[in-house]
Amino acid sequence: MKTAIVFVLATIGFYFAIETAWFTYAEYAKPADREGGVGMGVVFIIGPICAVILGAGTAFLFGGKEAPHRVKVAAGLICLLILAALLKTVLGF
């Protein structure tokens, strides 16, 4: 039960963080297609998918004692890689 609660809360939190980062980027960088295909892709496709993956990794890390330590470390590294890829894709770093 604790793992499910952590998963839901982390997914919601990561989704809002991703969307806030996108809207902040779109406001200040003024990309030409901010309300078009790219913006809708971030809001409705990339954001939710990344939030679920990052939420699952967070649930593995902090959800309980079900997973061995090496699985938790692997989940954390995967989360960091996905977050880095998201930042590179959306913000152009």
VMD Tcl script that draws the C-alpha trace (Angstrom):
set ca {
  {0.00 0.00 0.00}
  {2.83 2.40 0.83}
  {4.42 1.76 -2.57}
  {1.18 2.61 -4.37}
  {0.78 5.85 -2.44}
  {4.38 6.86 -3.18}
  {3.85 6.00 -6.88}
  {0.70 8.12 -7.19}
  {2.10 11.11 -5.33}
  {5.43 11.01 -7.18}
  {3.73 10.68 -10.57}
  {1.48 13.66 -9.91}
  {4.38 15.70 -8.58}
  {6.67 14.87 -11.51}
  {3.88 15.63 -14.01}
  {3.33 19.08 -12.56}
  {7.10 19.69 -12.42}
  {7.52 18.69 -16.08}
  {4.58 20.82 -17.20}
  {5.75 23.80 -15.15}
  {9.21 23.50 -16.69}
  {7.70 23.35 -20.18}
  {5.42 26.35 -19.65}
  {8.28 28.35 -18.13}
  {10.52 27.48 -21.07}
  {7.78 28.33 -23.56}
  {7.12 31.67 -21.89}
  {10.73 32.84 -21.81}
  {12.23 31.20 -24.91}
  {9.16 31.86 -27.09}
  {9.48 28.86 -29.43}
  {7.56 29.31 -32.68}
  {5.45 26.20 -32.07}
  {4.68 26.56 -28.39}
  {0.90 26.04 -28.74}
  {1.15 23.69 -31.69}
  {2.29 20.12 -32.08}
  {5.34 20.31 -29.85}
  {3.45 21.94 -26.98}
  {0.60 19.46 -27.15}
  {3.08 16.59 -27.40}
  {4.81 17.70 -24.22}
  {1.56 18.29 -22.33}
  {-0.31 15.15 -23.39}
  {2.34 12.58 -24.38}
  {5.88 13.26 -23.16}
  {4.88 14.71 -19.79}
  {2.61 11.86 -18.65}
  {4.92 9.12 -19.92}
  {7.97 10.58 -18.20}
  {5.96 11.25 -15.03}
  {4.81 7.61 -14.84}
  {8.33 6.29 -15.42}
  {9.83 8.67 -12.85}
  {6.98 7.86 -10.42}
  {7.66 4.13 -10.79}
  {11.35 4.69 -10.13}
  {10.56 6.76 -7.06}
  {8.20 4.04 -5.81}
  {11.00 1.50 -6.18}
  {13.39 3.78 -4.32}
  {11.15 4.89 -1.46}
  {8.17 2.55 -1.53}
  {9.24 -0.07 0.91}
  {11.55 -3.00 1.46}
  {10.19 -5.21 -1.33}
  {12.97 -4.50 -3.83}
  {16.63 -5.38 -3.30}
  {19.15 -2.56 -3.02}
  {20.58 -3.06 -6.53}
  {17.09 -2.73 -8.05}
  {16.59 0.53 -6.19}
  {19.92 1.86 -7.43}
  {19.11 0.83 -11.00}
  {15.69 2.49 -10.79}
  {17.28 5.69 -9.52}
  {19.81 5.74 -12.35}
  {17.08 5.13 -14.94}
  {15.08 8.02 -13.48}
  {18.08 10.32 -13.73}
  {18.73 9.29 -17.32}
  {15.10 9.91 -18.28}
  {15.12 13.28 -16.57}
  {18.35 14.23 -18.35}
  {16.90 13.14 -21.71}
  {13.74 15.13 -21.03}
  {15.72 18.25 -20.16}
  {17.83 17.85 -23.29}
  {14.80 17.30 -25.52}
  {12.48 19.95 -24.15}
  {14.85 22.65 -22.98}
  {17.68 22.03 -25.43}
  {20.49 21.68 -22.88}
}
mol new
graphics top color blue
foreach p $ca { graphics top sphere $p radius 0.5 }
foreach p [lrange $ca 0 end-1] q [lrange $ca 1 end] { graphics top cylinder $p $q radius 0.2 }
display resetview
